[in-house]
Structures are given as structure tokens and as C-alpha cells.
Amino acid sequence: MIWVAAGLIGMAVGLFVYLLIYHKPEVSDLVLQQRMQSDDSVAASAVSLADRLISKKGRDSVSLRLSVAGSKLRPAEWAVLRSVAGLVVGAGALLLTSSFILGLLGVGAGLALASLWLRARVNRVRRKFEDILADTLQIIAGGLRSGLSFTAALHVVAADGQEPIKSEIQRVLAKEKLGGDLVDGLDGIAARMQSKAFQWVALAVRIQREVGGNLSEILATTTQTLRERAYLHRQVRTLSAEGRLSAYILIALPFAVTGVLLVTRPEYLRVLWTTPIGLTSVAVGLLMLTAGWFWMRAVVKVEV
């Protein structure tokens, strides 16, 4: 059992080291592909296999999330890193419990944790985008009032703005230089960041280009609306903070107690993975925890 777990951990470490050595932000995807083709290692084969197994739709979805999160990894490399996380958690569960069933559950937990980490990072970037959007629109409106064109005002944001809006505007301006439409690029930002507020901005720019109007006043009004909306959102989060904290504690408590008992008194929990009734109890408990998490999340979540 120990040798199996050690083998899983060794494989995971090998894959992780491969990605650290071979993936560098300044290296193009073509060079990375040539390296993988010339490398016969297990890690290179794993990345190549993951690249072939991922569907185009799944590749596009993962690539979008990685891009929003600011990661330079490709979808295939992210798939390998998720596998590394699954192997490490599964090997740890196997070492602690000596149960292949819990080892397999650990692999699934590792994969799920990696996905949750990426989702949390993407959500954090999108929340920051929303938080600084009002200030950015105020800068653009001020530039328009001072006589700058809309494109020139965007260049100001691309040069001196805050992340992640700065990078998104730079992406749009780069596509415009290659012949892309500026308003379509703004729609793309709204889609990438899932921002209804920025979608309003893109719509306002499109209408102003088609029928005319004072864009600086429109952006100023939008900025004021966003500030009031953000104030109301902070009030709601403050009022619901106690419920959210209770949900976190109630969900984390069973895992914390289980972790302490696994370290101090593992014989107390051995019945949970050595008997059918114990395995059934674990499965039912996990299902009830999952249902309780979604229920508590729905109770404390208030849309503004």
C-alpha cells in the first residue's frame, strides 16, 4: 500500500516538475509543442495525451477561464495539473486509511479542489473588475470632456489603469490595430468578465456611434448608477455576513473533526471505511453536506 501511494506521489511530482521546467510565459505554444514532440518522457506524453482527449468545446471553456485568471497555462497543462492534485490527495488518503475506495474518493476530491481553486480565482478577478469599473468609467468620461476621442481615452486606461481592466482594454486595442471592431471588443470584455454593467457601457458606445449623443454624460450617469449599486451590494453583504459565516463553519466542522481524529485516533474512524455500513454512512453524510451547502448558499445569497 505504501509503495502504491509513493508511486502516485512520485508520478505527480514528476508531472509538476515537467510543467515548471517546460512551461515559461515567454515561450510560444509552437515551441512548447515542438518540445513535447521531441521529449519522450512520461510527463510530456501525459500533456500530449491530455491535449488530444480534451474536446474543442472543453478546451475553449478552460482556455477562457485560465485567461481570465491570468494563468499562462494551456488547457492540456491545466488538465495535467488537476491530475497531479488528484494523485497527491488520493495517495495521501491511501496512506492514511489503507483503503483503495477512499483513495479513489481522494483522487476525485483532488480534482474537484483544483477546479474550485480555478473558479475562485476567476471569480476574484471578475469581482475586482466590477469593483474598479466605476473609477475606470470616470477616467474615460473625464478624458472625453477634456477633448480626447473615445479610443484615446481607452489608451489612457490601457496605460495607467488598474488590473484586470488594463489588460482587457489592451487586448481590445491590440485587436483593433489588426482590423477588429472596437465595440465588438468591448462586448467581448463583457462576455469574458460576465459583467452586465460593462455590457451596458458597450451598448451605450454602440448607440452613440450609430445615432450620436454625448457619450461623456452617458458614462457619467452609468458611473453614478454603478456606485449606488455597489453601495447597496456592500450593505447586503454586511447584513448577510453572519449567515455566510455560519454556513462556512457548519460545512468545515465535520472535515476538521475528521482530520483531527485521523491524526490522533485513527482507530475510531476505521469502521467508516472497513465496513459496508460505514461506507454507506460516509456516502450519505457527504450527500447531506452537499445538499446543506447548496441550501444555505441559496438562503444567504441576495441578488442586487
N, C-alpha and C positions, 0 to 999 in steps of 0.2 A: 504493500500500500504506500509506504514511504517513497519507494523508488518511482512509482507511478506519479505521485504528486511532484516529486523532484523533477521528473521528466517534463511534466506540464509547465512547471515554472521555468525550467531551462529553455524550453521552446518559446515561451512568452518573452523571456528576456532577450533571446536571440532575435526575434521579430522586432522588438522595440529598439534594440541597438542598430539593426539594419536601417530602420527609418531615420534614426538620428544621424547616421553616417551618410546615407544616400540622399536624404531629402534636405535641401537647402533652399531658402526662399529665392535666391538669385539664380538658381538653376532652372532652365526651361523644362517643360514637360517632355519635349522631344529628347533632350539629353537624358532625362530620367528613364524614358522608355528604352533608349539605347543601352543605358547601364543595366537595366533589368534583363534585356535580351542577352547581354554579354556575361551576366552573372548567373552561375548555376547553383547558387546557394538555396537553402530551403526557404529563407526569408524572401528572396527575390521571386521564387516560384509561388509563394503564398500571395504576394502582391499581384503578380500576373494572373493567378487563378481568380482572385477576388475581382480583378478588373473585367474578366470575362464573364463572371457569374452575375454581376450587377446589371440589371436591366437599364435601358436608356432612361425610362421614367424615374427609376430609383436613383440613378446616377445624377440626373438633373436636380432632383429634390435634395439629395445630400450635398451636392456641389453648391446649391443656393445657401443652405444652412451654414456650411463651412465658410463660404464667402462672407455672409453677414456676420458670423462670429469672428472674422478676422484671421482665420486659420489659412495657412498656405498648403495644407494637405489636400491631396486629391481624394475622390471618393473611395478608390480602391485601398489607399493607405489608411483612410479612416476605418474602413471595414476590418483591416488587419489589426489596427489598434483596439477596436472593440473586441476582437477575438483575443487579443492579449489580456484585456481586462477580464474577460470571461474565464480564460485559462488560469489566471492568477487567483481569482476569487474561488473558482472551482477546486483548484489544488489546495487552497487554504481550508476550505470546507472538508475536503477529503482527509487532510492531515488531522484536523481537529476531531472529526467524528468517525473516521474509518468507514464511512458509508458511501457507496457509489451513487446511491439515489440523491443524497444531499450534495454530493459533489456535482452531479448534473444540475441540481437546482442552483448551486453556486455559480455554475457557468452561465445559466440564464440570468441570475441576479447581476453578474458582472456585465453582461451585455446590456441589460436594462439600465444599470447605473451609468454606463458610458453614454447611452442615448439621452438619459435625463440630464447628464452634465452638459452635453452639447445644446439641448433645448434650453437649459437655464442660461447658458452663455448667450445664446441667440436672443432670448427674452430680455436679458440685461442690456444688450446693445440696443434693442428696439425701444426699451423704456428710456434709455438715455437720449435716443433720438427724439422721442416725444418731449422729454424734459427741456431740451435746448432748442426746440423748433421755434418757439415764440421769440426768443432772443435773435435767432438767425433771420426770421422774417422781419424783425425790426431793423436789422442791419441792411437787409435788401431794400426795405421801404425807405430808409434814410438815404441810401445810395441813389434811389430813383428820384427823391426830392432834390438831391444835390445836382442832378443833371445827368447821371450815368444811365446808360441803357440797361435793360434787364440782364443781358449777357455779361456786361461789365460788372454789375452788382454781384452776379454769381461768381465771377472771377475773384472778387474781394473775399467772398465766403470761402472759396477754394484755397485762397492763400492764407487767410488769417482766421478761419472759422474753427470750431471745435469738432472733435471726432464724436460720432461717426458721420455727421453731416458733411464734414470737409471731404472725406474720401468719396462719399456718394456723389457730391457735386463735381469733384474732379473726374469721376468716371463718366458722368454725363457730358461734361465739356470735352473730354477726350473723344467720345463717340461723335459729338457734333463736328469736331475737326475732321473726322473721317467721313462726314456726309450724313450723319444721323440727324433726326429731328429733335430739337431741344425739348419740346413739350412731351413727346413720346418718352424721352429720357426721364423727365420728371414723373410721368406716370409709372415708369419702371421703378423709380425710387419708392413711390408709394406702395407698389406691389411687394418689393423686396422687404420693406420695413413694416408692411401691413398697417400703414398709417392712413386712417381716414382723413385726418387733418391735412396731411400733405397732399392727399388726393383732391381736397378742396382747393389747395393752392394751385395744383396743376390745372384743374378745371378753370379757375379764375384766369390763369395766364392764357389758356386756350381761348376762352371767350374774349378776353381783351385783344388778342391778336386778330380775332375774326371780326369783331364789331367795334373795337375801340373802347376807350374809357380810361379812367385814372387808376392805374394799377397800384400806385403807392397808397392811395386811400383804401383800396380793397385789401391790400396786405396789412395795413394798419388796423382795419376793422377785424380781420382774421386774427391778428396778433392779440388784440384785446379779448376776443372770444376764447382763444386758447388759454390765456392767462386766467380768466374766470373759470374755465373748465378745469384747469389744473388745480386751482384753489379748492374747488368743490371736491375733486378727486382726493386731495390730501385730507380733507375733512372726513370723507367717508372711510379712508384707510385708517385714520386715527380712531374713529368710532368702532371699527371692526377689528382693531388690533388684538383685543382680548380674546375674541373668538378664534382668530387665526393662530394665536399663540397656544391656546388650549388644544387646537387640532394638532399642531406640531408635537406638543408634549405627549398627547394620548397615542399618537401613532409611533413616536420614537420609544416610548416607555417599554413595550414588550421586547423590542430588539435590544435595548440597553440591558434589561434584566437578563435576557438570554445570553448576551455576550459576557456579562459578569459571571454567570453560572458556568458557562463553558470554560472559563479560565480558572475559577475557584473550585467548583464542584461539578465536573462534567458527568459524574455517575448519576446525578439527579436527573439529567436530561437524556440519558442514554436510551431510556424507554421510548422516547419520541421517534427515534429512527431505527430501533431494533424490533419493534412490534407493529403489526398491522394497525392496531387501534391508535398507536402513537403517530404513525404516518398520516392516518386519517385526521387526527386532531390537528396536526400541523397544517394540512391542506385546508381544512375548514377554517382554522384561525387566520390563515393568510387571506382567504376569500373574504372573511368578515372584516379584516383590517382594510382590505382594498375597498370594499363597499362603504365602510365607515369613512374612509378618507374622501371618497368622492361625495358622500352625503354632506360631510362637514364643510368641504370646499364649496359646495353649492349654496350652503346656508350663509357663509360669510362673504361670498363673492357678490359684490354690488356693481353693476354696470353704470358708468357715469357718461 
